[in-house]
Amino acid sequence: MSKYLFVYHGGSPPESEEAGKQAMEAWGKWFGSMGADVVDGGNPVGQSTTVGSDGSVASDGGANPATGYSVVEAKDLDDAIAKARGCPILSSGGSVELAETFDP
């Protein structure tokens, strides 16, 4: 099994406390469906800052800022994609970026 970094982008915040509760339940159900394959459930993240190769700093999060991350085990990229397709962020207009991680 390989490990994949799931980077979440976008998505709209819940519009009410009840919608927030439903969103958290959806995330819990999704993580639960993957069981032990969830290596690190991760966290939401704040606005990103980017340091460019010329030393410049951009504090606006860029064109598609990350909103969170997780680390998930999968047999291969196709399996990781199948798992990502169940992510609740997709139903709120967000996306999931996948990258295989490598041990040093």
C-alpha positions in Angstrom: 0.0 0.0 0.0 1.1 3.5 -0.8 0.4 6.7 1.1 -1.3 9.6 -0.6 -1.5 13.2 0.5 -5.0 14.5 -0.1 -5.0 18.3 -0.3 -8.5 19.9 -0.2 -9.2 23.0 -2.1 -12.2 25.3 -1.9 -15.6 24.3 -0.9 -18.2 26.6 0.7 -18.5 26.9 4.5 -21.7 25.7 6.1 -24.4 28.4 6.2 -25.9 27.3 9.6 -25.0 25.5 12.7 -27.1 22.5 11.6 -25.4 22.5 8.2 -22.1 22.5 10.0 -23.1 19.5 12.0 -24.2 17.7 8.9 -20.9 18.5 7.2 -18.9 17.1 10.1 -21.1 14.0 10.1 -20.4 13.5 6.4 -16.7 13.9 6.9 -16.8 11.4 9.8 -18.8 8.9 7.7 -16.3 9.3 4.8 -13.3 8.8 7.0 -15.1 5.8 8.7 -15.7 4.2 5.3 -11.9 4.1 4.7 -11.2 2.6 8.2 -7.5 2.0 8.9 -6.5 3.4 5.5 -6.8 6.9 7.0 -3.2 7.4 8.2 -3.7 11.0 9.3 -7.2 12.6 9.2 -5.4 15.9 8.9 -7.0 19.3 9.6 -8.4 22.4 8.0 -5.7 25.0 7.3 -5.6 28.8 7.3 -4.8 31.0 4.4 -1.5 30.0 2.8 1.6 32.0 2.1 3.9 31.2 -0.8 7.6 32.0 -1.0 8.7 32.1 -4.7 12.1 31.1 -6.1 13.1 34.8 -6.2 12.3 35.2 -2.5 9.0 37.0 -3.2 6.2 36.4 -0.8 2.5 36.1 -1.7 0.0 36.0 1.2 -3.2 35.7 -0.7 -3.4 31.9 -0.9 -2.9 31.9 -4.7 -5.3 30.8 -7.4 -6.4 27.6 -5.7 -5.5 27.7 -2.0 -5.4 24.6 0.1 -8.2 24.4 2.8 -7.1 21.2 4.5 -5.2 17.9 4.1 -5.2 14.2 5.0 -2.9 11.2 4.5 -4.6 8.1 3.2 -3.3 4.6 2.2 -4.3 3.2 -1.1 -3.3 0.3 -3.3 -2.5 2.6 -6.2 -3.5 5.9 -7.7 -6.8 4.5 -9.0 -7.7 3.4 -5.5 -6.8 6.8 -4.1 -9.0 8.4 -6.8 -11.9 6.1 -5.9 -11.5 7.1 -2.2 -11.2 10.8 -3.0 -14.4 10.7 -5.1 -16.3 10.1 -1.8 -14.9 13.3 -0.1 -17.7 15.6 1.2 -15.8 18.7 0.0 -16.8 17.8 -3.6 -20.5 18.3 -2.8 -19.7 21.9 -1.7 -17.8 22.8 -4.9 -14.3 21.9 -3.7 -11.7 19.6 -5.1 -9.2 17.0 -3.8 -5.6 17.1 -5.1 -3.7 13.7 -4.7 0.0 13.1 -4.5 1.8 9.9 -3.6 4.2 10.4 -0.7 7.6 8.7 -0.5 9.5 7.6 2.6 13.1 9.0 2.7 
